[in-house]
Amino acid sequence: MTRRGGSLREDREFGKFWLARLISTAGSAVSGVALPVLMYSLTGSAACTGALAALTAAPYVVFGLFAGALVDRMHRRTVMVVTDLVSAGLLASVPVASALGVLTPLHLLLVAAGVASVGVWFDAATFGAVPALVGNENLVRANSAIWSTATAVHIAAPSVAGVLFAIHGPAGTMAIDAVSFAVSAVLVRMILRPLNPVRPPRVSLRADIAEGLDFLWREPTVRLFLGLGLGQAVAGGAVSGLLVVYAFRAFDVPQHDARIGVLFSALAAGSFAATVLMPAISDACEPRRTAVAGLSAGAVVMGVLVAVDRWWLAVLGTALWGLTSTIVIVNGLTVRQLITPDHLQGRANLVGRVVTFGVGQPVGALGGGVLADALSVRSALVIAALPLVVAAGFGWSRMDAGPRRELGHGLK
């Protein structure tokens, strides 16, 4: 077993964790296509299909603080194994119900909500498990390895899903995701290194939640990055929600045109490039400067998306958006993990997830859609860029305010 501080490539324990994330992410990426296809085939309703997407964010708002406080009391490995197994069971119910002829839209909504809900608990455990597993000196590289794997998987997922649909059908394909979660549970259980230190049991859940919120409020660096992340999340929600509409209305792409997939692949490819570049960026640039530069570049990229009238430039702009937005996201997550004490990792990072993914992204997606219908998709993108401009301006104004925290190797 490689000790923390060595090369991640030689670290067998991190390798087990990375492989578990690779397998379960691959399964989830495929079912992320299969679930909407199943829902639309059952209902013919865009509203019902859209409800599936909304259910991936809502659980963070509902369970975020509670899950973060509880998981900080628990063994992270146990939480991750149990939630993987629960997800496997929920997903397996879809092909079983389909085979029995009893699959309904309500069943799909309950499965989507259930998997997203237990995913909140898994995330709460993962936020603290990664620093405990690899140490602060390897945290940037570990996060980049995990994120690059996820984004690479999402580049290939739409094409793979199409092949699997032809062989097994959408419902049968869901069984593959169920198996992926079961395999992930086994791999996580096999990790030998402790994923959280031994500490005295806590007594008051309310006090635990209050302690986490107090840390976030009083820690100026974490508070700053949370605000910057919110600006990124609102703009990112608008871009994600308008991507298909942008293709339809700005470039007259037909609904079933393959170019829609190209746009999503470009977004994932840009994100992948960001995760590959992040270790070098973090070694060369202080994280506050990385964040505000990424936000500023993102605002410029949104301007490019508004201005271009050639499809290949739109694809390039989408890839650049994936690059700039992912740099801001990974940078902010890493800073939060480095600054937050181990016993607060679940609470602090879940609140960050609630603010960005649970609140910022849905607000941006809903607002962008309303603006696109009331004005135009290009006008909506212009307005959606304003949170980036505000966040970047605030970040630049705070660049030299207060003492700099020592954030570990490569993040100073």
N, C-alpha and C positions, 0 to 999 in steps of 0.2 A: 504493500500500500504506500503510494507516494505521499510524503508529508506536504502540508500546505506550504506554499511559497515556491514549490518547484514548477516545472513546466506543466501546463494544463494537458499537453499532448501525452505526457507520461503519467498523468493522474488517473488511475483506474476508477477511483470513486467518483470523480467528476464525470468520467466517461460513462459510467452507468446512468448518472443523472441526465447527461446530455442525450444519451440514446433513448431514455424514457421520454424525454420531451420531444425528440425527433419523431418517434413512433406515434405518440398520442396526437401531436400536432398534424402529422400527415393524415391520420384518421379523421380528425376534426375538420381539416381543410376540405376533405372529400364530402363529409356529411354536411358541411356548410353550403355545398351546392345541392346535395340531395334533398335536404329538408325543404327548401323553398320550392323545388320541383315537385315534391310530393304534395305540398300544401296547395300549390296552384292547380295541380292535376285533380285534386279532390274538390276544390271550391271554385276555381276559375276567378278568384277574387284577388285583386292586387292589394286590397286593404288587409286581408287575412295573411297574405304572404309577407307584407310589410310588418305585421305584428310580430312575426318570428324574429326579425332584426331588432325590434324594440325590446324584446324580452332578453336579449343578450346584455343590455346595459342596465335595465331596471334593478336586477338583484344587487348591484353594487350600492345603489342608493338605499335599498331596503336593509341589507345585511352588513354593509361595510364596517361601521364602527363596532357592531356587536361581534362580528367574525374576527376582526383584528384583535380585539381585547381577549376573546376566548382562546384564539390560537396561540397568543403569546404566553398562555398558561400551560399549553399542551405540548406533547411531543410532536414535532413537525413531521417526522417520518410517518407516524401513525395517521395523522390528518391527511397526508398526501395519499397514502395507500388506501384508506377508507373512501376518500372522495373519488379516487380513480375507479374503485370497484362499484360505487354507487352509479357513477356515470356509465360504466359498462352495462350495468343492469337496465338502466333507463333506455339506453340506445338499443339494446338487444330486444326490448319490447316492441320496437317498430316493425322489424321484419317478421316477428312472431304474429303480431296482430294482423299484418298484411296477409300472411299465409293463411290465417284463419278467416279472412274476409271481414274483420271487425275494426279495421283502421279508420279513425275519424279525424277531422281537423282538430277537435279538442284534444285528442290524444297527442297529436304533434305539438300543439301549443304547450301542453303539460310537460312533454319531454324536453322541449327547448328551454322552458323556464326552469325545470329541474336541473338540467345539466349546467345551465348558466349559474344557478344558485350555488350548487356544490363547487363550481369553479371559483367562486368568491373565496371559499374556505381554502381551496388548494392554493390560490394566489397568495393568501395571507401567510400560509406556511412557506411558500417558495421564496417570498421576499426576504425572509430571514434565513432560510436554508442556504441560499447561494453564498452570502458572505461567510457563513459558518463553515461551508464546505470548502471554499477556495481561499479564504483570507482576503483582506483588503488589497493586498498587492496584486492580486490576480482578478479583482472584481470586474474591472473594465473589460478585460479579455473574455472573462466568463460570460458576461452579459452580451458581448458582441457575438460570441459563439452561439449562444442560445437564440438571439434575435436573428442572426444571419441564417441559421437553420430554418427558423419559422418562415422567414420571408422567401427563402429559396423554395420551400415546400409550396407556398402559396402561389408562386409563379407557375408551377407545374400542375397544381390541383385541378383547375378547370378542365384541362385536356384529359387528365387521368380519370376524373369523374365521368366524363363523357364515355370513355371506353368501358368503364365498370358498369355504367347504366345499361349499355348495350348487352353486356354479358349477364348481369345479375338483376337489372332493374334498380330504380332508386331505393326501394325498400330493402332489397337484398344487399345493396351497397352499405347501408347503415350497419349491417352486421360487422363489416370490416372495422368501422370505428369502435364498436363495442369491444372487439378483440384487441384493438390498439390500446385502449384504456386498461384492459386486464394485463397486457404485457407490461405496460408502464408501471402498474402497481407492483408486479413481481420485481422489476429492475430497481425501483425505489427501495423496496424491502431489502434488497441485496446490498445496499450501500452500507459499508462498515463504519465509516467515520460519523461521529455524532453530529447531528444537524442543529442542535441547540445545547447550550451549557446547562448544567444542573443548577437550579436556583430554588429558593424557598417557595412553597405554594402561596398563591395570592388568595385573599379573603373576599374583597369587595369588587364585583364586576363594575359597578358604577365608578369606584375609585380608579380602576384600571383604565376605563374609557376617559375619565377626566385627566388622568396622568398623560395619556397619549395626546389629547387635544391641547393640554397645557404646554407640552413639549413643542408641538407644531406652532403654537402661537408665540412662544417665547424664543424659539430658535430662529434668528433672523435669516440665515442662509436658506434653511428649509422653507421658510415662509416666502422668501423671494422666489425660489424656484417653483414653488407651488403656484404663485401668481403668474409667472411666465408660462408655466405649463397649461394653465387655464386658457390663456390667450391662444396658445397653439391648438388646444383641444376644440375650442369653438370654431376656429377657422378650419381645422381638419375635419370636423363633423360636417361642415358645409360642403367642402370639396368632395368628401366621400359620398354624401347624399346627392350631390348634383352631377356626379361623374357621368352617369348614364344619360341624364337629361342634357348635359353639356354636349354629348355626342349626337343625340337626337336633334336638338334644336340649333346648335351652333354649326353643325356640319352635315345635317340631314342624313345621318347614318340610319338605315332601316333597323327595325327592332331585332331582327334575327341575323344581322350582319356580324361576321366574324371579327370585325374591327372593334366591337365592344370588348371582346376578350383581350385584344391587343392593348387596349387602354388600361385594363386592370393588371395585365402582366407588366406593363411599363411602370405602374405604380409600385408593384412588388419588387421589380428589378431595381428601382431607385432606392427602396428601403434596404434591399440586400447590399447595395453598394455602400450605404451609410454604415451598416454594421461592420463591414470589412474595414472601412476607413477609421472607425471610431477609436481603436487603440492608438493609432498614429496621431489623430487629432488631439486626444486627451494628453498624450505625451508632450505635444507641442504648444498647447493652448490651455490657459486657465479656464475652468468650467463656466464662470460667469460670461466670459468673452465668447466662448463657444455657443452658449445659449442665445445671447443677443445677436450674434452674427447669424446663427441659424434662423432666428425669427425674422431678421431683416432680409435675408436671402429669400425666405419663404414668401414675404410680401412682394418682392420683386418677381418671383416665379408666378404668383397669382396674377400679377399685372401682365406677364407674358401670356398666360392662358386666356386672359380677356382680349388681348390685342391680336393674337395670331389668327390667320384665316386659312392656313394650310394644315392638313391633317398630320403630316409628319412632325410639324412643329408642336402641335397639340400633344402628340405622343411624347415628344422630348420634354415638353413642359411638365407633363404628368409624372414622368420619371424623375425630373428634378424636384418636383414637389415631394415625392416619396423620399428622396435623398435628404432634403432640408428638414422635413418634419420628423423623420426618424432620428436624425442627429439630435434634435432638441429633446425628443422623448427619451432616448437612451441616456443622454447626458444628465437629464433631470433625475431619472430613476437611480442612476449610479450615485449621484451626489447625495440623494436621500438615504440610500443604503449605507454609504460611508459615514455620514454624520450621525445617523440614528443609533442609539445604544441597542445592543442585541435584544434586551427584554422589551423594547418598544417597536421592533421591526414590523411586526404584523399590523399593529395599530397605525403607525405613522404612514406606512406605505399603502394600506387599504384606504386611508383618508385621501391620500393623493390620487388613488385610483377612482374613488368616489367623485372627487372634484373634477377630474379630467374626463375619464371614460363614462362615469355615471351621470354627470351633469353637463359638462362642457360639450361633449360630442353630440348628445341628443338635442341640446339647445341650438347648436350650430346647424345640425341637419334639418331640424324643423324650421328654423328661421330662414335658412337658405332656400328651402322648398317654397315657403310662403312668398319670399321676395322674388323668386324666379317666376312664379305664377302672376304676381302683381306687376312686375316690371319686365325683366328678361333674365336669362341665365347669366349673361355677361355682367349685367348690373348687380345681380346677386353676388357674384364672385368679387366684384369691387368692394361692396359693402362688407362681405365676409373677411376681406383682408384687413379691415380696420382693427380687429382685436390683435392681430400680429403687429401692426404699426404701434398701437398703444403699448403692448407688452415690450416690444423692442425699445421704444423710447424710454419707458420706465427702467428697463434693465440697464441701458446706457447711462441714465442719470444716477444709478446706484452703483456704477462700476467701481468707484473709488471710495464708497461710503463704508465706514466701519472697518474693523480688522478682518483680515483674511483668515479663514479657518484652514488648518492643515487637513487635507482630504486624502492623504495617502499617495502612493506612487502613481505618477502620471496625472494626478488631479490636484494641482496646487494652484 
